[in-house]
Amino acid sequence: MNAPEIEIATAFDPAVVSALMAEAFAGDDGASARGEVWDERSLARLLLLPGVFGLVSMVSGEPVGYLLARQAADEANLLSLGVREAQRRCGRGRALLDDLCRRMREAGVRHLYLEVGVDNQPARAFYEAQGFRRTGIGRDYYRAEGSEPVDALLMVCDL
């Protein structure tokens, strides 16, 4: 396997991130049904907000994963992380998260927060293995038309 190259996603490549997001969440325990897949326009606006940035994992010149985050003072939020199914369990997600943590430590960030569906066991196990701990529950956090609300597990990692 080729080692992933991590690149900064800018407001100029929301189409790439949107496509990765759609592929990463297609059939991922209903995550796309909870509205986690953002369209190009929403991503372009998001990436222009202060403190928001994205990372894209490239393998042989092809995008295979992405990460979106927001930094404010000494805290940051992991907004979304996804890897193409064919590239999972190859260290792509961990490389993105490691790169984010390194960048945040260099920027003086002390805590990295995230929310994950309580029903998304693979993601929960991944984050726990990376040092995140549970801090609470967001009741009915994920809502989608025609679906029952799903709680979110609130997690934090001390950097």
DSSP file (Angstrom, degrees, kcal/mol; ACC not computed):
  #  RESIDUE AA STRUCTURE BP1 BP2  ACC     N-H-->O    O-->H-N    N-H-->O    O-->H-N    TCO  KAPPA ALPHA  PHI   PSI    X-CA   Y-CA   Z-CA
    1    1 A M              0   0    0      0, 0.0     2,-0.2     0, 0.0    58,-0.0   0.000 360.0 360.0 360.0 137.8    0.0    0.0    0.0
    2    2 A N        -     0   0    0      1,-0.1     3,-0.0     3,-0.0     0, 0.0  -0.545 360.0-109.8 -74.1 142.0    1.2    3.5   -0.8
    3    3 A A        -     0   0    0     -2,-0.2     2,-0.1     1,-0.1    -1,-0.1  -0.519  40.9-108.4 -69.5 138.8    1.6    5.8    2.2
    4    4 A P        -     0   0    0      0, 0.0     2,-0.5     0, 0.0    55,-0.2  -0.431  22.1-144.5 -72.0 142.4   -1.1    8.5    2.1
    5    5 A E  E     -A   58   0A   0     53,-3.0    53,-3.7    -2,-0.1     2,-0.5  -0.903  15.4-144.4-100.1 134.6   -0.2   12.1    1.3
    6    6 A I  E     -A   57   0A   0     -2,-0.5     2,-0.3    51,-0.2    51,-0.2  -0.881  20.9-179.6-104.9 128.1   -2.2   14.6    3.2
    7    7 A E  E     -A   56   0A   0     49,-3.0    49,-3.3    -2,-0.5     2,-0.4  -0.895  32.0-106.5-123.4 154.1   -3.1   17.9    1.5
    8    8 A I  E     -A   55   0A   0     -2,-0.3     2,-0.4    47,-0.2    47,-0.3  -0.646  30.4-139.1 -76.6 130.7   -5.1   20.9    2.6
    9    9 A A  E     -A   54   0A   0     45,-2.8    45,-1.0    -2,-0.4     2,-0.2  -0.781  24.6-167.3 -87.9 134.4   -8.5   21.2    1.1
   10   10 A T    >   -     0   0    0     -2,-0.4     3,-1.8    43,-0.1    37,-0.1  -0.592  41.2 -92.5-113.7 177.1   -9.4   24.7    0.1
   11   11 A A  T 3  S+     0   0    0      1,-0.3    37,-0.1    -2,-0.2    36,-0.1   0.634 120.1  69.0 -63.4 -11.5  -12.6   26.4   -0.9
   12   12 A F  T 3  S+     0   0    0      1,-0.2    -1,-0.3     2,-0.1     3,-0.2   0.554  98.1  47.1 -86.6  -7.8  -11.6   25.5   -4.5
   13   13 A D    <>  +     0   0    0     -3,-1.8     4,-1.7     1,-0.1     3,-0.3  -0.100  61.8 126.1-125.6  40.8  -12.1   21.8   -4.1
   14   14 A P  H  > S+     0   0    0      0, 0.0     4,-2.8     0, 0.0     5,-0.2   0.802  73.6  62.6 -65.4 -26.2  -15.5   21.3   -2.4
   15   15 A A  H  > S+     0   0    0      2,-0.2     4,-2.2     1,-0.2     5,-0.2   0.905 103.7  48.1 -63.9 -40.2  -16.6   19.0   -5.3
   16   16 A V  H  > S+     0   0    0     -3,-0.3     4,-2.3     2,-0.2    -1,-0.2   0.938 114.8  44.1 -64.5 -47.5  -13.8   16.6   -4.4
   17   17 A V  H  X S+     0   0    0     -4,-1.7     4,-2.8     2,-0.2    -2,-0.2   0.902 112.7  52.0 -67.0 -40.6  -14.7   16.6   -0.7
   18   18 A S  H  X S+     0   0    0     -4,-2.8     4,-2.5     2,-0.2    -1,-0.2   0.911 111.3  47.4 -61.7 -42.6  -18.4   16.4   -1.4
   19   19 A A  H  X S+     0   0    0     -4,-2.2     4,-2.2     2,-0.2    -2,-0.2   0.906 113.0  48.4 -65.5 -41.7  -17.8   13.3   -3.6
   20   20 A L  H  X S+     0   0    0     -4,-2.3     4,-3.1     2,-0.2    -2,-0.2   0.915 111.6  50.6 -62.9 -42.5  -15.6   11.7   -1.0
   21   21 A M  H  X S+     0   0    0     -4,-2.8     4,-2.1     2,-0.2    -2,-0.2   0.928 110.1  48.9 -62.0 -46.3  -18.2   12.4    1.6
   22   22 A A  H  X S+     0   0    0     -4,-2.5     4,-0.8     1,-0.2    -1,-0.2   0.910 116.2  43.1 -61.5 -42.4  -21.0   10.8   -0.4
   23   23 A E  H  < S+     0   0    0     -4,-2.2     3,-0.4     1,-0.2    62,-0.2   0.905 112.9  52.0 -70.3 -41.1  -18.9    7.7   -1.1
   24   24 A A  H  < S+     0   0    0     -4,-3.1    -2,-0.2     1,-0.2    -1,-0.2   0.852 117.2  38.3 -65.0 -34.6  -17.6    7.4    2.4
   25   25 A F  H >< S+     0   0    0     -4,-2.1     3,-1.8    -5,-0.2     7,-1.0   0.481  81.6 118.8 -98.9  -2.8  -21.1    7.5    4.0
   26   26 A A  T 3< S-     0   0    0     -4,-0.8     3,-0.1    -3,-0.4    -4,-0.0  -0.506  99.7  -8.9 -65.3 113.5  -23.0    5.5    1.4
   27   27 A G  T 3  S+     0   0    0     -2,-0.6     2,-1.6     1,-0.2    -1,-0.3   0.648  91.9 143.1  74.8  14.5  -24.3    2.6    3.3
   28   28 A D  S X  S-     0   0    0     -3,-1.8     3,-1.6     1,-0.2    -1,-0.2  -0.562  90.9 -61.4 -89.4  74.4  -22.3    3.5    6.4
   29   29 A D  T 3  S-     0   0    0     -2,-1.6    -1,-0.2     1,-0.3    90,-0.1   0.811  99.5 -57.8  54.9  34.2  -24.8    2.4    9.0
   30   30 A G  T 3> S+     0   0    0     -5,-0.2     4,-0.8     1,-0.0     3,-0.4   0.613  96.4 138.1  78.9  11.7  -27.3    5.0    7.7
   31   31 A A  T X4>S+     0   0    0     -3,-1.6     5,-1.2     1,-0.3     3,-1.2   0.899  71.5  51.9 -59.9 -40.8  -25.0    8.0    8.2
   32   32 A S  G >45S+     0   0    0     -7,-1.0     3,-1.6     1,-0.3     5,-0.4   0.836 102.8  60.0 -66.3 -29.0  -25.9    9.6    4.9
   33   33 A A  G 345S+     0   0    0     -3,-0.4    -1,-0.3     1,-0.3    -2,-0.2   0.722  96.9  61.7 -68.6 -19.4  -29.6    9.3    5.9
   34   34 A R  G <<5S-     0   0    0     -3,-1.2   109,-0.4    -4,-0.8    -1,-0.3   0.354 121.3-106.6 -88.3   6.6  -28.8   11.5    8.9
   35   35 A G  T < 5S+     0   0    0     -3,-1.6    -3,-0.2   107,-0.1    -2,-0.1   0.719  77.7 134.2  83.2  20.8  -27.8   14.3    6.6
   36   36 A E      < +     0   0    0     -5,-1.2     2,-0.7   -11,-0.1    -4,-0.1   0.647  47.2  90.8 -79.3 -13.4  -24.0   14.2    7.1
   37   37 A V        -     0   0    0     -5,-0.4     2,-0.3    -6,-0.2   -19,-0.1  -0.748  66.0-160.7 -86.9 115.7  -23.3   14.4    3.4
   38   38 A W        -     0   0    0     -2,-0.7   -16,-0.2   -21,-0.1   -17,-0.1  -0.740  13.5-123.6 -97.8 143.1  -22.9   18.1    2.5
   39   39 A D     >  -     0   0    0     -2,-0.3     4,-2.4     1,-0.1     5,-0.2  -0.269  32.4 -97.7 -78.9 171.4  -23.2   19.4   -1.1
   40   40 A E  H  > S+     0   0    0      1,-0.2     4,-2.7     2,-0.2     5,-0.2   0.890 122.2  51.1 -57.2 -43.7  -20.5   21.4   -2.9
   41   41 A R  H  > S+     0   0    0      1,-0.2     4,-2.2     2,-0.2    -1,-0.2   0.924 110.7  47.8 -63.4 -45.0  -22.1   24.7   -2.1
   42   42 A S  H  > S+     0   0    0      1,-0.2     4,-2.5     2,-0.2    -1,-0.2   0.909 113.5  48.4 -62.0 -41.8  -22.4   24.0    1.6
   43   43 A L  H  X S+     0   0    0     -4,-2.4     4,-2.8     2,-0.2    -2,-0.2   0.900 108.9  52.9 -65.9 -40.9  -18.8   22.8    1.8
   44   44 A A  H  X S+     0   0    0     -4,-2.7     4,-0.7    -5,-0.2    -1,-0.2   0.923 112.9  44.4 -60.8 -43.9  -17.6   25.9   -0.1
   45   45 A R  H >X S+     0   0    0     -4,-2.2     3,-0.8     1,-0.2     4,-0.5   0.920 113.5  51.1 -65.8 -43.1  -19.3   28.2    2.4
   46   46 A L  H >< S+     0   0    0     -4,-2.5     3,-1.5     1,-0.2    -2,-0.2   0.919 106.4  53.5 -60.2 -45.4  -18.1   26.1    5.3
   47   47 A L  H 3< S+     0   0    0     -4,-2.8    -1,-0.2     1,-0.3   -36,-0.2   0.646 104.0  58.1 -68.3 -14.0  -14.5   26.2    4.2
   48   48 A L  H << S+     0   0    0     -3,-0.8    -1,-0.3    -4,-0.7    -2,-0.2   0.580  83.8 103.2 -89.1 -11.2  -14.6   30.0    4.0
   49   49 A L  S X< S-     0   0    0     -3,-1.5     3,-1.8    -4,-0.5    -3,-0.0  -0.411  88.3 -90.1 -72.0 147.7  -15.6   30.4    7.7
   50   50 A P  T 3  S+     0   0    0      0, 0.0    -1,-0.1     0, 0.0     3,-0.1  -0.320 110.2   9.9 -57.5 133.4  -12.9   31.5   10.1
   51   51 A G  T 3  S+     0   0    0      1,-0.2    20,-2.3    19,-0.1     2,-0.4   0.341  98.1 120.9  82.5  -6.9  -11.1   28.6   11.6
   52   52 A V  E <   + B   0  70A   0     -3,-1.8     2,-0.3    18,-0.2    -1,-0.2  -0.746  31.0 152.1 -94.4 136.7  -12.6   25.9    9.3
   53   53 A F  E     - B   0  69A   0     16,-2.4    16,-2.7    -2,-0.4     2,-0.3  -0.972  26.9-142.2-153.5 165.9  -10.3   23.8    7.1
   54   54 A G  E     -AB   9  68A   0    -45,-1.0   -45,-2.8    -2,-0.3     2,-0.4  -0.926   2.1-152.0-131.7 157.9  -10.1   20.5    5.5
   55   55 A L  E     -AB   8  67A   0     12,-2.6    12,-2.1    -2,-0.3     2,-0.4  -0.968   9.2-158.7-124.9 144.2   -7.5   17.8    4.8
   56   56 A V  E     -AB   7  66A   0    -49,-3.3   -49,-3.0    -2,-0.4     2,-0.5  -0.992  11.6-140.6-125.6 130.9   -7.6   15.4    1.9
   57   57 A S  E     -AB   6  65A   0      8,-2.5     7,-3.3    -2,-0.4     8,-1.2  -0.798  21.8-164.7 -90.4 126.0   -5.7   12.1    1.8
   58   58 A M  E     -AB   5  63A   0    -53,-3.7   -53,-3.0    -2,-0.5     2,-0.4  -0.907  12.1-173.8-114.4 139.0   -4.2   11.4   -1.6
   59   59 A V  E >  S- B   0  62A   0      3,-2.7     3,-1.8    -2,-0.4    -2,-0.0  -0.981  79.8 -16.3-131.3 120.0   -2.9    8.0   -2.8
   60   60 A S  T 3  S-     0   0    0     -2,-0.4    -1,-0.1     1,-0.3    -2,-0.0   0.871 130.0 -52.7  52.3  40.8   -1.1    8.0   -6.2
   61   61 A G  T 3  S+     0   0    0      1,-0.2    -1,-0.3   -56,-0.0    -3,-0.0   0.457 116.5 112.6  79.7   1.3   -2.7   11.4   -7.0
   62   62 A E  E <  S-B   59   0A   0     -3,-1.8    -3,-2.7     2,-0.0     2,-0.3  -0.894  70.3-119.9-109.7 135.4   -6.2   10.2   -6.2
   63   63 A P  E     +B   58   0A   0      0, 0.0    -5,-0.2     0, 0.0     3,-0.1  -0.568  38.4 163.5 -71.9 130.0   -8.3   11.5   -3.3
   64   64 A V  E     +     0   0A   0     -7,-3.3    20,-3.0     1,-0.3     2,-0.3   0.515  59.5   9.5-123.7 -12.2   -9.2    8.7   -1.0
   65   65 A G  E     -BC  57  83A   0     -8,-1.2    -8,-2.5    18,-0.2    -1,-0.3  -0.986  56.8-160.6-162.5 165.1  -10.3   10.4    2.3
   66   66 A Y  E     -BC  56  82A   0     16,-2.6    16,-2.1    -2,-0.3     2,-0.3  -0.955   4.2-161.0-147.9 163.7  -11.0   13.7    3.8
   67   67 A L  E     -BC  55  81A   0    -12,-2.1   -12,-2.6    -2,-0.3     2,-0.4  -0.977   5.4-162.2-146.9 136.9  -11.3   15.5    7.2
   68   68 A L  E     +BC  54  80A   0     12,-2.9    11,-2.2    -2,-0.3    12,-1.6  -0.981  19.8 166.1-120.7 135.8  -13.1   18.7    8.1
   69   69 A A  E     -BC  53  78A   0    -16,-2.7   -16,-2.4    -2,-0.4     2,-0.4  -0.938  25.1-147.3-144.7 164.0  -12.3   20.6   11.3
   70   70 A R  E     -BC  52  77A   0      7,-2.2     7,-2.8    -2,-0.3     2,-0.4  -0.997  11.7-159.8-137.0 131.6  -12.8   23.9   13.0
   71   71 A Q  E     + C   0  76A   0    -20,-2.3     2,-0.3    -2,-0.4     5,-0.2  -0.918  12.5 173.0-112.4 136.8  -10.4   25.6   15.4
   72   72 A A  E >   - C   0  75A   0      3,-2.9     3,-2.0    -2,-0.4     2,-0.1  -0.915  63.1 -52.9-142.6 114.9  -11.3   28.3   17.9
   73   73 A A  T 3  S-     0   0    0     -2,-0.3    -1,-0.1     1,-0.3    34,-0.0  -0.348 121.9 -15.7  55.5-124.6   -8.7   29.5   20.4
   74   74 A D  T 3  S+     0   0    0     35,-0.1    36,-3.1    -2,-0.1    37,-1.3   0.128 126.3  73.5 -99.9  22.5   -7.4   26.4   22.2
   75   75 A E  E <   -Cd  72 111A   0     -3,-2.0    -3,-2.9    34,-0.2     2,-0.3  -0.935  55.9-171.9-130.2 155.9  -10.1   24.0   21.2
   76   76 A A  E     -Cd  71 112A   0     35,-1.9    37,-3.0    -2,-0.3     2,-0.4  -0.982  12.5-144.6-143.6 155.1  -11.0   22.3   17.9
   77   77 A N  E     -Cd  70 113A   0     -7,-2.8    -7,-2.2    -2,-0.3     2,-0.8  -0.983  12.8-139.9-121.4 130.9  -13.9   20.3   16.6
   78   78 A L  E     -C   69   0A   0     35,-3.2    37,-0.5    -2,-0.4    -9,-0.3  -0.824  24.3-178.0 -83.2 110.9  -13.6   17.4   14.1
   79   79 A L  E     -     0   0A   0    -11,-2.2     2,-0.3    -2,-0.8   -10,-0.2   0.860  59.7 -12.0 -83.6 -38.5  -16.6   18.0   11.9
   80   80 A S  E     -C   68   0A   0    -12,-1.6   -12,-2.9     2,-0.0     2,-0.3  -0.961  52.8-174.7-164.9 144.7  -16.4   15.1    9.6
   81   81 A L  E     +C   67   0A   0     -2,-0.3     2,-0.3   -14,-0.2   -14,-0.2  -0.983  16.4 162.8-144.5 130.4  -14.0   12.3    8.6
   82   82 A G  E     -C   66   0A   0    -16,-2.1   -16,-2.6    -2,-0.3     2,-0.4  -0.998  17.3-166.8-152.2 149.4  -14.5    9.8    5.8
   83   83 A V  E     -C   65   0A   0     -2,-0.3   -18,-0.2   -18,-0.2     5,-0.1  -0.995  38.1 -99.2-135.0 138.8  -12.4    7.3    3.8
   84   84 A R    >   -     0   0    0    -20,-3.0     3,-1.7    -2,-0.4     4,-0.4  -0.266  37.2-118.1 -54.4 142.5  -13.5    5.5    0.6
   85   85 A E  G >  S+     0   0    0      1,-0.3     3,-1.4   -62,-0.2    -1,-0.1   0.868 112.8  55.7 -55.6 -41.5  -14.5    2.0    1.4
   86   86 A A  G 3  S+     0   0    0      1,-0.3    -1,-0.3     3,-0.0    -2,-0.1   0.688 110.0  48.0 -66.3 -17.0  -11.8    0.4   -0.7
   87   87 A Q  G X >S+     0   0    0     -3,-1.7     3,-0.8   -23,-0.2     5,-0.6   0.349  85.7 117.0-105.4   4.3   -9.2    2.3    1.3
   88   88 A R  T < 5S+     0   0    0     -3,-1.4    -3,-0.0    -4,-0.4    -4,-0.0  -0.366  71.1  26.2 -73.8 154.5  -10.5    1.6    4.8
   89   89 A R  T 3 5S+     0   0    0      1,-0.1    -1,-0.2    -2,-0.1    -4,-0.0   0.743  95.5  99.8  64.6  26.2   -8.4   -0.3    7.3
   90   90 A C  T < 5S-     0   0    0     -3,-0.8    -2,-0.1     0, 0.0    -1,-0.1   0.240 104.2 -98.2-118.6   7.8   -5.2    0.8    5.5
   91   91 A G  T  >5S+     0   0    0    -88,-0.1     4,-2.1    -4,-0.0     5,-0.1   0.535  88.3 123.2  88.9   7.0   -4.4    3.7    8.0
   92   92 A R  H  ><S+     0   0    0     -5,-0.6     4,-2.2     2,-0.2     5,-0.2   0.949  76.7  43.2 -68.1 -48.4   -5.9    6.5    5.9
   93   93 A G  H  > S+     0   0    0      1,-0.2     4,-2.6     2,-0.2     5,-0.2   0.904 115.2  49.9 -63.1 -41.5   -8.3    7.7    8.6
   94   94 A R  H  > S+     0   0    0      2,-0.2     4,-3.1     1,-0.2    -1,-0.2   0.889 108.8  52.6 -65.0 -38.5   -5.6    7.5   11.2
   95   95 A A  H  X S+     0   0    0     -4,-2.1     4,-2.3     2,-0.2    -1,-0.2   0.912 110.9  47.3 -63.9 -41.7   -3.2    9.4    9.1
   96   96 A L  H  X S+     0   0    0     -4,-2.2     4,-2.4     2,-0.2    -2,-0.2   0.940 114.8  45.5 -63.2 -46.6   -5.7   12.2    8.6
   97   97 A L  H  X S+     0   0    0     -4,-2.6     4,-2.7     2,-0.2    -2,-0.2   0.902 112.4  51.1 -65.6 -40.7   -6.5   12.3   12.3
   98   98 A D  H  X S+     0   0    0     -4,-3.1     4,-2.4     2,-0.2    -1,-0.2   0.908 110.5  49.6 -60.5 -42.0   -2.8   12.2   13.2
   99   99 A D  H  X S+     0   0    0     -4,-2.3     4,-2.5    -5,-0.2    -2,-0.2   0.915 111.0  49.4 -64.7 -42.7   -2.1   15.1   10.9
  100  100 A L  H  X S+     0   0    0     -4,-2.4     4,-2.7     2,-0.2    -2,-0.2   0.943 111.1  49.1 -60.0 -48.1   -5.0   17.1   12.4
  101  101 A C  H  X S+     0   0    0     -4,-2.7     4,-2.6     1,-0.2    -2,-0.2   0.899 111.0  50.1 -61.2 -41.3   -3.7   16.4   15.9
  102  102 A R  H  X S+     0   0    0     -4,-2.4     4,-2.3     2,-0.2    -1,-0.2   0.947 112.5  46.8 -61.4 -48.3   -0.2   17.5   15.0
  103  103 A R  H  X S+     0   0    0     -4,-2.5     4,-1.4     1,-0.2    -2,-0.2   0.903 113.4  48.8 -60.1 -41.8   -1.4   20.7   13.4
  104  104 A M  H  <>S+     0   0    0     -4,-2.7     5,-2.9     2,-0.2     4,-0.3   0.900 109.4  50.9 -69.5 -39.9   -3.7   21.5   16.3
  105  105 A R  H ><5S+     0   0    0     -4,-2.6     3,-1.6     1,-0.2    -1,-0.2   0.930 109.8  51.3 -60.6 -43.5   -0.9   20.9   18.9
  106  106 A E  H 3<5S+     0   0    0     -4,-2.3    -1,-0.2     1,-0.3    -2,-0.2   0.803 108.8  52.1 -62.6 -28.5    1.4   23.2   16.9
  107  107 A A  T 3<5S-     0   0    0     -4,-1.4    -1,-0.3    -5,-0.2    -2,-0.2   0.399 122.9-105.6 -88.4   2.1   -1.4   25.8   16.9
  108  108 A G  T < 5 +     0   0    0     -3,-1.6     2,-0.2    -4,-0.3    -3,-0.2   0.631  64.7 156.7  85.3  13.7   -1.8   25.6   20.7
  109  109 A V      < -     0   0    0     -5,-2.9    -1,-0.3    -6,-0.2   -34,-0.2  -0.548  20.9-175.8 -74.5 136.7   -5.0   23.6   20.7
  110  110 A R        +     0   0    0    -36,-3.1    49,-2.9    -2,-0.2     2,-0.4   0.721  64.0  35.0-103.5 -28.3   -5.5   21.6   23.9
  111  111 A H  E     -dE  75 158A   0    -37,-1.3   -35,-1.9    47,-0.2     2,-0.5  -0.992  57.0-160.5-136.3 137.4   -8.7   19.7   23.2
  112  112 A L  E     -dE  76 157A   0     45,-2.4    45,-2.2    -2,-0.4     2,-0.2  -0.977  19.0-167.5-116.9 122.3  -10.2   18.1   20.1
  113  113 A Y  E     +dE  77 156A   0    -37,-3.0   -35,-3.2    -2,-0.5     2,-0.3  -0.705  10.7 167.4-108.7 157.5  -14.0   17.4   20.2
  114  114 A L  E     - E   0 155A   0     41,-1.9    41,-2.6    -2,-0.2     2,-0.4  -0.978  24.9-137.9-158.0 164.5  -16.3   15.4   18.0
  115  115 A E  E     + E   0 154A   0    -37,-0.5     2,-0.3    -2,-0.3    39,-0.2  -0.984  22.2 177.9-124.8 140.4  -19.8   13.9   17.8
  116  116 A V  E     - E   0 153A   0     37,-1.8    37,-3.7    -2,-0.4    -2,-0.0  -0.998  37.7 -97.6-142.5 141.9  -20.5   10.4   16.5
  117  117 A G  E >   - E   0 152A   0     -2,-0.3     3,-2.0    35,-0.2    35,-0.2  -0.309  26.3-133.0 -58.8 135.7  -23.8    8.5   16.2
  118  118 A V  T 3  S+     0   0    0     33,-2.3    -1,-0.2     1,-0.3    34,-0.1   0.751 108.6  55.0 -61.9 -21.5  -24.3    6.1   19.1
  119  119 A D  T 3  S+     0   0    0     32,-0.4     2,-1.3     1,-0.2    -1,-0.3   0.440  83.2  90.9 -90.3  -0.2  -25.2    3.5   16.5
  120  120 A N    <>  +     0   0    0     -3,-2.0     4,-2.4     1,-0.2     5,-0.2  -0.602  49.6 168.3 -97.1  74.8  -22.0    3.9   14.5
  121  121 A Q  H  > S+     0   0    0     -2,-1.3     4,-2.6     1,-0.2     5,-0.2   0.859  70.2  54.5 -59.7 -41.7  -19.9    1.2   16.3
  122  122 A P  H  > S+     0   0    0      0, 0.0     4,-2.1     0, 0.0    -1,-0.2   0.931 112.4  43.9 -60.6 -43.4  -17.0    1.1   13.8
  123  123 A A  H  > S+     0   0    0      2,-0.2     4,-2.7     1,-0.2     5,-0.2   0.911 112.7  52.3 -66.8 -41.7  -16.4    4.9   14.2
  124  124 A R  H  X S+     0   0    0     -4,-2.4     4,-2.4     1,-0.2     5,-0.2   0.927 111.1  47.0 -59.4 -44.9  -16.8    4.8   17.9
  125  125 A A  H  X S+     0   0    0     -4,-2.6     4,-2.2     2,-0.2    -1,-0.2   0.899 111.6  52.0 -64.4 -40.4  -14.2    2.0   18.2
  126  126 A F  H  X S+     0   0    0     -4,-2.1     4,-1.1    -5,-0.2    -2,-0.2   0.952 112.1  44.6 -59.9 -51.0  -11.9    3.9   15.9
  127  127 A Y  H  <>S+     0   0    0     -4,-2.7     5,-2.4     1,-0.2     3,-0.4   0.890 112.5  51.2 -65.0 -39.6  -12.1    7.2   17.9
  128  128 A E  H ><5S+     0   0    0     -4,-2.4     3,-1.5    -5,-0.2    -1,-0.2   0.904 108.0  52.9 -63.2 -39.8  -11.7    5.3   21.2
  129  129 A A  H 3<5S+     0   0    0     -4,-2.2    -1,-0.2     1,-0.3    -2,-0.2   0.751 105.7  55.9 -65.7 -23.4   -8.6    3.6   19.9
  130  130 A Q  T 3<5S-     0   0    0     -4,-1.1    -1,-0.3    -3,-0.4    -2,-0.2   0.331 129.8 -92.9 -91.8   6.6   -7.2    7.0   18.9
  131  131 A G  T < 5S+     0   0    0     -3,-1.5    27,-0.4     1,-0.3     2,-0.2   0.529  77.0 141.8  99.4   6.7   -7.5    8.3   22.5
  132  132 A F      < -     0   0    0     -5,-2.4     2,-0.3    25,-0.1    -1,-0.3  -0.570  31.6-160.4 -79.0 145.8  -10.9    9.9   22.5
  133  133 A R  E     -F  156   0A   0     23,-2.7    23,-2.2    -2,-0.2     2,-0.2  -0.928  23.8-101.1-125.5 153.7  -13.1    9.5   25.6
  134  134 A R  E     +F  155   0A   0     -2,-0.3    21,-0.3    21,-0.2     3,-0.1  -0.475  36.4 169.5 -73.6 137.2  -16.8    9.9   26.1
  135  135 A T  E     -     0   0A   0     19,-3.3     2,-0.3     1,-0.4    20,-0.2   0.514  58.6 -45.2-122.7 -13.3  -18.0   13.1   27.7
  136  136 A G  E     -F  154   0A   0     18,-1.2    18,-2.7     2,-0.0     2,-0.4  -0.989  54.8 -85.7 169.7-173.5  -21.7   13.0   27.2
  137  137 A I  E     -F  153   0A   0     -2,-0.3     2,-0.8    16,-0.2    16,-0.2  -0.985  18.2-148.8-126.9 134.1  -24.7   12.3   24.9
  138  138 A G  E >   -F  152   0A   0     14,-3.1    14,-2.4    -2,-0.4     3,-1.3  -0.900  29.8-135.3 -99.3 105.3  -26.4   14.7   22.5
  139  139 A R  E 3  S-     0   0A   0     -2,-0.8    12,-0.1     1,-0.3    11,-0.1  -0.374  79.3  -8.0 -66.7 134.1  -30.1   13.5   22.6
  140  140 A D  E 3  S+     0   0A   0      9,-0.1    -1,-0.3    -2,-0.1    11,-0.2   0.832  86.7 153.9  50.9  38.6  -31.7   13.3   19.2
  141  141 A Y  E <   +     0   0A   0     -3,-1.3     2,-0.6     9,-0.3    10,-0.2   0.899  56.6  54.4 -65.9 -45.3  -28.6   14.9   17.6
  142  142 A Y  E    S+F  150   0A   0      8,-2.7     8,-2.4    -4,-0.2     2,-0.4  -0.837  70.1 174.4 -97.9 121.0  -29.0   13.4   14.2
  143  143 A R        +     0   0    0     -2,-0.6     2,-0.4  -109,-0.4     5,-0.1  -0.990   5.2 170.4-129.4 133.0  -32.4   14.0   12.6
  144  144 A A    >   -     0   0    0     -2,-0.4     3,-2.2     3,-0.4  -110,-0.1  -0.997  43.1 -96.0-139.6 144.2  -33.5   13.1    9.1
  145  145 A E  T 3  S+     0   0    0     -2,-0.4     3,-0.1     1,-0.3    -2,-0.0  -0.349 111.2  14.7 -58.6 130.4  -36.9   13.3    7.5
  146  146 A G  T 3  S+     0   0    0      1,-0.2     2,-0.3    -2,-0.1    -1,-0.3   0.483 111.8  93.6  84.0   2.8  -38.5    9.8    7.6
  147  147 A S  S <  S-     0   0    0     -3,-2.2    -3,-0.4  -114,-0.1    -1,-0.2  -0.918  79.7-106.3-127.0 153.2  -36.1    8.4   10.2
  148  148 A E        -     0   0    0     -2,-0.3    -6,-0.0     1,-0.1    -4,-0.0  -0.506  48.3 -99.2 -69.6 143.1  -36.0    8.2   13.9
  149  149 A P        -     0   0    0      0, 0.0     2,-0.4     0, 0.0    -6,-0.2  -0.318  36.5-147.6 -61.5 148.8  -33.7   10.6   15.7
  150  150 A V  E     - F   0 142A   0     -8,-2.4    -8,-2.7   -11,-0.1    -9,-0.3  -0.975  10.9-125.2-122.4 134.0  -30.3    9.2   16.7
  151  151 A D  E     -     0   0A   0     -2,-0.4   -33,-2.3   -11,-0.2     2,-0.4  -0.369  21.4-135.0 -71.7 155.0  -28.3   10.3   19.7
  152  152 A A  E     -EF 117 138A   0    -14,-2.4   -14,-3.1   -35,-0.2     2,-0.6  -0.914   6.9-134.7-111.2 140.2  -24.7   11.4   19.4
  153  153 A L  E     -EF 116 137A   0    -37,-3.7   -37,-1.8    -2,-0.4     2,-0.4  -0.845  21.5-142.8 -88.9 123.0  -21.9   10.4   21.6
  154  154 A L  E     +EF 115 136A   0    -18,-2.7   -19,-3.3    -2,-0.6   -18,-1.2  -0.763  26.6 179.4 -89.5 131.2  -19.8   13.5   22.5
  155  155 A M  E     -EF 114 134A   0    -41,-2.6   -41,-1.9    -2,-0.4     2,-0.3  -0.922  14.2-167.1-134.2 156.2  -16.1   12.7   22.7
  156  156 A V  E     -EF 113 133A   0    -23,-2.2   -23,-2.7    -2,-0.3     2,-0.4  -0.990   7.1-159.9-142.0 149.5  -12.9   14.6   23.4
  157  157 A C  E     -E  112   0A   0    -45,-2.2   -45,-2.4    -2,-0.3     2,-0.5  -0.998  20.2-135.2-127.8 126.9   -9.2   14.0   23.0
  158  158 A D  E      E  111   0A   0     -2,-0.4   -47,-0.2   -27,-0.4   -48,-0.1  -0.701 360.0 360.0 -81.7 126.3   -6.6   15.9   25.1
  159  159 A L              0   0    0    -49,-2.9   -48,-0.2    -2,-0.5    -1,-0.1   0.443 360.0 360.0 -93.5 360.0   -3.8   17.0   22.8
